[in-house]
């Protein structure tokens, strides 16, 4: 499906001046992105806001589906936080499709601190959509 994308997505849109501007890379069936949060992304002083972490999970998981040439909306997102994510330090996110049944796709993702320690984990369920669902 070809979508008339305007590049203003909060997560990955390069035209959004307030967005995260995430860049993705595909390695086999895994999609990855690296993000370095700054002060504007914090909740408690020096620690990234959980909503930003959840947003990045949503983006990296939906990008797995985009890599299949399809688009989907998030039906469910569950995030489990395990360790603090400090600002000004890179965090690596990865996601992989684990199940597909019809228009429903389940994806799992993890976030790693420098050194490989798991910072958070996520599970998402996405529903494949048609172009007209986005445009109307």
C-alpha positions in Angstrom: 0.0 0.0 0.0 1.2 3.5 -0.8 0.3 6.0 1.8 0.5 9.8 1.2 2.8 10.3 4.1 3.4 13.9 5.2 6.6 13.3 7.4 5.0 14.9 10.5 4.8 11.7 12.6 5.8 12.6 16.2 8.0 9.5 16.3 9.8 9.3 13.0 8.7 12.4 11.0 11.7 14.4 9.9 9.5 17.5 9.3 8.1 17.6 12.8 10.1 20.2 14.8 9.0 18.7 18.1 9.2 15.0 17.1 11.7 12.4 18.0 13.0 11.9 14.5 13.7 8.2 15.0 15.7 6.4 12.3 15.2 2.6 11.9 17.4 -0.2 10.6 16.3 -3.7 9.7 18.5 -6.6 10.6 16.8 -9.8 9.4 13.4 -9.9 11.0 14.3 -7.4 13.7 13.9 -3.6 13.5 16.1 -1.4 15.6 16.4 2.3 16.5 18.8 4.1 18.9 17.6 7.2 20.8 19.5 9.6 23.0 17.0 11.4 25.3 17.7 14.9 26.4 16.2 17.2 29.1 13.0 17.7 27.1 12.3 14.0 27.3 12.6 13.6 31.1 9.9 12.8 33.7 11.8 12.8 37.0 15.1 14.8 36.8 17.6 12.9 34.7 15.3 10.0 33.8 13.4 9.6 30.6 9.6 9.9 30.8 7.8 6.6 30.6 5.5 8.0 27.9 8.5 8.7 25.6 9.7 5.2 26.2 6.2 3.8 25.3 6.1 6.0 22.2 9.4 4.7 21.0 8.2 1.1 21.6 5.0 1.9 19.6 7.1 3.3 16.7 9.7 0.5 16.5 6.9 -2.1 16.6 4.8 -0.5 14.0 7.9 -0.1 11.8 8.2 -3.9 11.8 4.8 -4.0 10.1 5.7 -1.2 7.7 8.7 -3.2 6.6 6.2 -5.8 5.4 4.7 -3.1 3.2 1.6 -2.7 5.3 0.3 -0.1 7.8 -1.4 -0.8 11.1 -2.8 0.9 14.1 -2.1 0.0 17.7 -4.8 -2.0 19.3 -3.0 -2.7 22.5 0.4 -1.8 24.0 1.8 -3.2 27.3 5.1 -1.9 28.6 7.1 -3.3 31.5 9.8 -1.0 33.0 12.7 -2.8 34.5 15.5 -0.2 35.0 15.9 3.6 34.8 16.7 5.1 31.5 18.9 8.1 32.0 18.9 11.1 29.7 21.9 11.9 27.6 22.8 8.2 27.2 21.9 6.1 24.2 19.1 3.5 24.5 18.7 0.8 21.9 15.2 -0.4 21.0 14.4 -3.6 19.0 11.2 -5.2 17.9 10.1 -8.4 16.1 6.8 -9.8 14.9 5.9 -12.9 16.8 2.5 -13.8 15.4 0.1 -12.9 12.6 -3.4 -14.0 12.1 -5.4 -12.3 9.4 -5.3 -8.5 10.0 -3.9 -8.9 13.6 -0.2 -8.8 14.2 1.5 -9.3 17.6 4.9 -7.7 18.1 7.4 -7.8 21.0 10.1 -5.3 21.8 12.9 -4.6 24.2 15.0 -1.6 25.2 18.6 -1.9 26.2 20.9 0.3 28.2 24.5 0.7 27.3 26.2 -2.5 28.2 23.2 -4.6 27.2 21.1 -4.5 30.3 17.3 -4.6 29.6 15.6 -1.3 30.5 12.1 -2.2 29.4 10.0 -4.7 27.5 6.8 -4.3 25.5 4.1 -6.3 23.8 1.8 -4.8 21.2 -1.1 -5.9 19.1 -1.7 -4.1 15.8 -4.5 -4.2 13.3 -3.7 -3.9 9.6 -5.5 -0.9 8.0 -6.3 0.2 4.5 -5.1 3.5 3.0 -8.7 4.9 3.0 -8.9 4.2 6.8 -6.0 6.7 7.3 -7.1 9.3 4.9 -10.7 9.5 6.0 
